[in-house]
Amino acid sequence: MNALRKRELLLSMKYCTIEACFSVPMLNLTTGNLPFSIGFAVKVLGWNAAGVGLLAATPFLCLFLQPPITYVLYRFFSLYEIMVLGFLVNALPWTLVNFFPGLGQHAHWMFAAIVMVSTLGNSVCGVAWSASVSELVPLAVRGRFFGTRNLIFGFWTLVVVLAAGQIVDAYHNSMRVFGIIFTLASAARLLGLFFLTRMKFPSVVTERQMENAPLSTFLEVFRDGNFVRLLLFTGLFGLCLNLGSPFYSVYVLKELPLSVGDLTILTTLSTFGGLLSMKTWGRLSDRFGNKPIMVTSALTWLTTAAISWLVSGPDRYLHLYVNYFITGFMIAGFQQLGQFSLMIKMVPPQNKAHYLSVYFSFTNMLIALGPITGGAILQLLPHQVGTLLGQPITKYHLLIVGSLGLCILTLHLLQSIREPAERPVRELIAVMRQMREFNPVLGLATLAHYMFTPRGLGRLAHFSVRTLRRQKNAVSDVGEELMENGLRVITQPFKKDEQEEIKEV
């Protein structure tokens, strides 16, 4: 088996982190089920709940549709080449938003087409990326690596999304300003592509596979009962969660006295919560396994969120800032580390791309039903169904709280999954009780300290500068290459002499 030398592996993992610092903020601004693109659809295009439901379902529909595309591409291209193609298709369509002011009503259809094409490109790219990175990053350090990587790109996502929200607020949701932001996001994705080209992958990623696996390999996954339970849990949990989660933003913008800028502050708090917990979750996942972390974090997040949304209203919404922070803190363990790492751990080494393709397709087939069904439910329910503690109970409350309750029920299916080398949940909880990161009072105090005191903001800035310094040498080296050889590197991402440096260990 071809492997990379230690220096090449470390450098590739560093480039993988830098690539994410450009790519992930762009994805947070353009993905259909995330607040910024939903804010554009609601505030600028005036879409209703049904339209928002379809928009939010797009990422999942595209992941469901990608297997035949992946299968055809895999016959003609390597995993690496598929990733490069996916980056381009994902980024370039967003530059067309600049022409929306002259399109009138046609802008609605153009926006839908851009979202569909871009998301489909990212879906195909995501499968190839997952398979490639699983070949690159050693299993023993995946938890720590992804925890650190997510922490670093999470900071840049926080900064970019917060700045974008404040800018569109300052310009009163101008379509032209949105167009400029989407174009800059596209450029960031292309910069991420450049850093991807500097990574060294094993030959199984960079070379085309002469013998393509038969179609029957797509069905082999359903013969593994344990993996089937993982498929069902991921799909059903995502379906239940996405009944309500795309409409958090709609509720905030339509029912509460908050703007797109305020919504991005809430999103920033969620990202910030994830940043504070990311490295801790990574260490815990390496020690206890992923499933115990998923169960513990999900119960905390879902219960807190259900109570918070239920008691919210036009005169009582400040607690949502705390709720977003806690949600981000726990989701970092559940989705960004636990769910992805558990899936990678359970995928067989043979025909890895095909198994990942089936996983993403099957689970997202179910998840895609969530936003569409949620939008239809909102269209049928009366706007207000009662009051609670002096605040109106609307159709949004019923949908959001109901979806969170259904998510809790699906956790029983998660507990039936067998994860290799997992430790009991009680051992994880015993350790968490001794860790200051999981002290709720300390957590809230830390949030307030960072967000509302000059000293806290100064420490956050110091942390940011320190993170930048750690990446200084790699960024400067690649920056020189970007200026001198950018076009050549993108068009010829792997030279023969570079591939010869990949040795067999």
N, C-alpha and C positions, 0 to 999 in steps of 0.2 A: 504493500500500500504506500502510495506516495505521501510524503509528509513534508512540512516546511522546516527549515532550520530555525533554531530558537529565535535568532535575531529577526528573521523575516516574519515569523509568527507574531512576535511582540509588536513589530512595526505595523503589520496588517491589522492587528487588534486596535492599535492606536488610530490608524486611518479609519477604521470602522466607526470609532467613536466620533471622530471629526466629521465624517460623512453625515452621521445622525444629527449633528448640531446644525447642519444646513437643511437636511431633508425633513426632519420631524416637525419643525416649526411651519414649514410649507404645508405639510399634510394637515396640521391643526387648523390652518386657515382655509383649506379647500375641501376637506372631506365632508360629505353631505350630511352626516349625522352629528357633526360637531357645531358648537354654538356660533362661530363666526359666519359660516356659510348659511346657517339657518337664519341668523340675524339679517343677512343680505336679502334672503328670500322673503322674510316677513316685512322688514322695514322699507326696503327699496322696491322690490317687485310686488309686494302685497299678497303673497301666497296665503291661502287658508290652511286649516289643519290637515285636510286631505292631501294637499300639495306638499306640505312639510313632511307628512308621513311617507310619501313616495320618495322625496329627497333623502330622508334619513334611511330609507331602505336600500338606496343605491349601492353603498359599499357591500352590503350582504348579498344583494342580487348579483353583483359582479363576481364576487367570490364563488357564488353558486354556478355561474355561467362559465367560469374560466377553465374547467378540466379539459373540454375538447380543444380549446385554444392551446392550453399547455401541452397537450398530447401531440398536436400537429407541430408546434414550435420545437418540441423536444426532438423531433425527427430530423430537423434541419439545423438547429442551433445548439450550442452548449448552454449550460446553466448561466454562465457568465454573460454570454451574448444576449440571452433572454432578459437578464437584469438590466443591461444597458438599454435595450429596446424599451423595456418597461419604464425606465426613468424618463426617456424622451417623450413617450406617449402620455405619461402622467403630467409632465410639466408644460409642454408647449401649448395645449389648447387654452390655458388660462389667460394667455395674452390677448385673446379675442374679446374679453370683457370690455376692453377699451373702446370697442365699436358699438356697445350697447346703446349709448345715448341717441344714436341715429336710427335705431332699429324699431322703435316704438313697441308694439305688442309682440313683435317677432323676438324680442329679447327673452321672453319667457321660454320659448322653444329652444333658442340658442343656449341659454343657461342650462336647461335640462340636457341638451346634447353634450355640452362641455363636461358636465359632471359625469355623465355616463361614459364617455370615451376616456376621460382622464382616470376615473376610478377603475375602469376595466384594465387599463394599462398598469395601474398600481397593484391590482389584484393578481395579475399574472406575474408581475415582478416580485410580489410578496412571497409567492410560493417558491420561486427560484431563489430568492434571498434567504428564506428560512432553511432550505436544503443546503445552500452554499455555506452559510454560517455554521450550521451544525457539523459540517465537515471541517471547518476551520478552527473553532473554539474547542479546546479539550473539555471533556465532560466534567473533570474534577474541579474546574474553576469557573464553570458557566454561571453559577449563582453570583459569585463575587464580581465577575466581569460584567454581566448584564446589569447588576445593581449599580456599579460605578458608572457604566455607560449611560444608563437611564438617568442617573443623577446629573451628569454633565449636560446631556442634551435637554433634560427637563428644565434646567435653568434658562437655556436660550429660548426654549418654547415659552416659558413664563414671560420673559422680557418681550419677545416679538409679539405674542398675542395681546399682551397688555398694551403695548404701544399702538398696535393696529386698532384696537378698540377705542383708545383715547383719540386717535387721529380721526376716525370716522365720526366720532361724537363731535369733535371740534368743527368739522365741516358738514354737520347736520345730515349725515348719511348720504353724502353725495355719491352718485353712481360713478362719476369720474374718479373720485378718490378710491372707491372700492376697486376700480379697474387698475389703478396704479399699484395698489397693494397686492392684488392678485398677480400682476406682472412681476413685481419684485419677488413674490413667493415662487413663481416659476423660475426666475433666475437663481434663487437659492437652491432649488432642486437640482438644477444643472451643475451648480458648484458641488453639491453633494455627489453627483455623478463623477465629477473629476476626481474626488477623493476615493471613490470606489475603484476607479481605474488604477490607483496606486497600490491597492491591496494585492497580495500574492495568495492565490488559492491553490489547493492540490489539483492535480491534473484531472480528477474526476469532475471538477467544476469547470475548468477552462477548456477541456477537450470535448468535442461532440462524441456522443455515444453511438458507435456504429450499429450496435444491435439494440433497437428500441424494444422495450418491454411490451408484451402483448396486452391487449385490452383487458384480459382476465386479471391482470395484476391490480386493476382498479377495484376489483371485487374481493380480493383476498383479505382486505381489512375487515370485512364483515364476518369472517370466520373466527376472529379473535374476540371472544366474549368480553374480556376485560376492556379492550379498546372500543368495542361497541358501546359499552356503558359510558366511556369517556365521550364518545360522539353524542350520545343521547343527552348526557348532562350538559355539555357545552351548548348544544343546540337549544334545548329546552330552557336553560337558564338565560341564554341570550334572547330568546323569544320573549320570555316574561319580562326581562329587564327593559327591552326595547319597546314594549307596549307603552311605557311611560317616559323613558329617559329622553327621547328626542323632543318631548313637549315641555321639559323643564324650562327650556329657553323661551318657548312660546308663552308659557304662563308668566315668566318673569317680565317679558316685554309687554304683554297685553293686560295682565291683571294687577301688576305691581307698579308703583311709580318709579320704575327703573329704566335706564336706556341701554343701548348696545355697549357703551363704555362701562356701565355698572356690571353688565353681564360678563364682560371680559375680566373685570376685577374678581368676580366670583370664580370664574374659570382659573384665574391666576392663583387664587387661594387653594383651589384643588390641586393645581400643579405644585404649589409650594409645599402642601402637605405630603405629596408624593416624594418631593426632594428630601424632606427631612427623614423619611422612613426608608428610602430606597436601599441604601447600603446595609441597613440593619436587616431588612427582609432578605437581602442576598446572602448574608452570613447565616441567617436562620434556615434558609432553604437548603444550603449545603449541609447543614448539621441535622435537620429534622425531616427533610423532604418537602415536597411542594403541597401535597394534599392537606396536611395539618394546618399549614399557613393559610390555604384557601378557605378552609372551614372556619377558622378563627376570625380571619379578617372579614369574611363575608357576613357572618352573624353580627359583628359589631357595626359594620357599615350599613347594612340593610335595616336593622332595627332603629338606629339613630336617624337615618334618612326618612323612614316612614313617619316617625313622630314629628320630625321637623317640618316636613311638607304638610302634614295634616293640620297643624296649628298655625300655618302661615296665612297671611292675608294682607290687604292694602295698608293696614295700620300696624302690622306685626310681621316684619320680614327680616329684621336685623340678625336674628339667630341663623338665617340661611348662610351668612358668611362663615359661621362656625361649622355648619353642616357641610358646606363645600370643602372646608379644610379637612374635616374628619373623613369625608368620602374619598378625597384624594389620597390621604394618608393610608387608608385601608385598601383602596383599589390598587395601589402600587404593589401590595403583596399578593392580591388576588389575581389580577389580570396581567399586569406588566411583567411580573416575574413568575408567579405560581402557575398560571394556566399555560403560558407558553412553554415553560421549562418542563412541566409535566407531560405535555404533548410530545415534545422533542424526545424526552426520555423513553416514551412508550412506542415510538416509531421504530420499526425494524430497520436495520442498516441497508437491506437490499431494496432497490427501487424507491429510495427515500422520497424523491420528488413526486412520484405517483401517489404514495401514501399521504403525503402532505396535501396534494391536490384533492384527494377524496375527502380528507378531514375538513379542509376549508370549504369545499363545495357542500358536503352534507350538512355540516353545522350551520352554515350561512343560509342554506335553503330554509331551515327552520327560523333562524334569527330574522330573516327578511320579512317574515310574516308579522313580526312584532310591530314595527312602525306603521305598516299598512293597516293592520287591524286596529291599532291605537287611533289612527286618524279617522277610520270609519266609526269607531265608538264615539269619538268626540263630536262627530257630525250628527249622531243620533241622540245623544244625551241632552237634556235641558241644561241651560247654562248654569243655573244655581239650583241646588237640591236641598239647601237648608243652611243652618248656621251652627257654629261651634265657638264657644267662648267669645261671642260677640263679633266673630269674623264669618264672612260667607263661605259656605262649602260649595265649591263649583265642580263642574265636570272634570276639571283638571285634577282636583284633589282625589276624586274617586279613581281616576285612571292611574295616577302616579302611585298612590298608596296601595292600590290593588296590585299593581305590577310588582312592587317591592315585596308584598306578602307572598305572592306566587313564587318569587325567587327563593324565599326562605324554604318553601316546601320542596323545591328541587334539590336542596342540599343533601337530602336523604340519599339521592342517587349518587352524589359525589362520594359519600361515605362508603358506598359499596364497591368503589374502584380500588384495585390493589396497585399500589405504587411500590416499585423496588426500593428496598432499604428505608421505608418510611418509619417514623417514630410516632408513638402515641400522642394525641392532641394534649393530653394532660401534662406530659413532659414539656411540651412547647409552652403551655400556659404558665407552668411553674417558672420557667426561665424568663418569660416575658414580664412576670410580676416583679422580677428583680432588676429590670432594665428601665432606666429613666425615660427612654423614648416612649414607653407605653403607659406612663403615668398620666391619666387624663388631665389632672389639674396642672401638672407641669407642662403638658402639651399645649393647653390653652394659654398658659402664661407665656410660653415661648412664642406662640403666635402673636399675642398682643405685644410682646417685647419687640419682635422684629418689625411689626407693621405700624406700630404707633409711637415708638420712641426714637429720638435721633441716634442714640447709642446703638439700638438694635439695627436700624438702617445702616449705620456705619459698619457693624459687624457683618451684615449681609453683603455689603459692598466689598469688605475685606475678603470674605469667602469667595466672591466672584473673581476678584483679582488673583487670588491664590490659584483658583481653578485655571484661569487663563495662563498663569505662569507655568503650570504643569504641562500645558500643551504648547508652550512657546516654540521650542525647538522644532517640533514636528510641523507646526503651522507655518513657520518661517521657511523651512526647507521646501515644503510643498507650494508655498506661495511663490517662491522663485520659479519653480517649474511651471506654475500656472501662467505666469507672465511670459516666460520664454518659450514654452513648448506646449501651451494649452491645447491648441487646435490639433496638433500632431498627436498628443496623448489621447485625446478623445476619439479621434478617427482610427488610431492604431493603439488601443489601450494595452495590448500585450505584445511586446517584441519577442522575437525568438530567443534572443540572448537573455531576456528576463526570465523566460520560462525554463531555460536551462539551469537557472539558479535553484529551481525547486528540486531537491534531492530526496533520495529514498533513505529513510532511516531504518 
